[in-house]
Amino acid sequence: MEILPNASLLASKLKNTLIQYYSIEDCEWRIAKKTKDATVWRKPSEEFSGYLYKAQGVVEDITNRVVDHIRPGPDRLDWDSLMTTMDIVEKFEENCCVMRYTTAGQLWNIISPREFVDLSYTTQYEEGLLTCGLSLDYGETRPNFVRGFNHPCGWFCVPLKDRPDQSLLTGFIQTELRGMLPQSAVDTAMASTLANFYADLRKALKT
């Protein structure tokens, strides 16, 4: 069994990194995609040679229920069309675990199925919640998958001040898909995936 990192230290560092992303000035972002469900921006990542993406949209449900659908658990597999399997490798406490999950191929399988092993952490943030993650170099990659890597990423979910039954969901994603991929394909896939994430989540919350 490989040694897992100090979860509490890593989770604290991860939370602070996401809060820094949350405070980045609007002028630093460039729009990548806009739909009726969400707007997606991007800026060069400081972690790797790709982009840090920001997505934001209003979701018509209370904060706790929205986050329950996003963080690791049975709800996520039920509605997320990109995620094909998910297993909890180790649970440290109620809000912190290591998860292994796989994603479907994208863009007519130009991007083949990927596997990720992430530390996942959920915590209070102001009046809402933050659920965030970071990939770990842990375990052997499954056959027929490429091991991707999520640099610090996460979702802030806070109730609207005038409509507490609705939530503002803001995500920060920087995924290194790895493998031999044209950058244009990666950029197209990331912006579309984030926009579709909001549409799929809204449908799931209505059921």
Salt bridges, closest charged atoms under 4 A:
ASP26 OD1 - LYS54 NZ 3.98
GLU28 OE1 - LYS43 NZ 4.00
ASP37 OD2 - LYS36 NZ 3.63
ASP37 OD1 - ARG202 NH1 2.81
ASP61 OD2 - ARG65 NH1 2.42
ASP68 OD1 - ARG71 NH2 2.79
ASP80 OD2 - ARG76 NE 2.78
ASP87 OD2 - ARG142 NH2 3.02
GLU115 OE2 - ARG100 NH1 3.33
GLU115 OE2 - ARG142 NE 3.25
GLU115 OE1 - ARG147 NE 3.00
ASP165 OD2 - ARG163 NH2 3.08
GLU176 OE1 - HIS151 NE2 2.73
ASP187 OD2 - ARG42 NH1 3.67
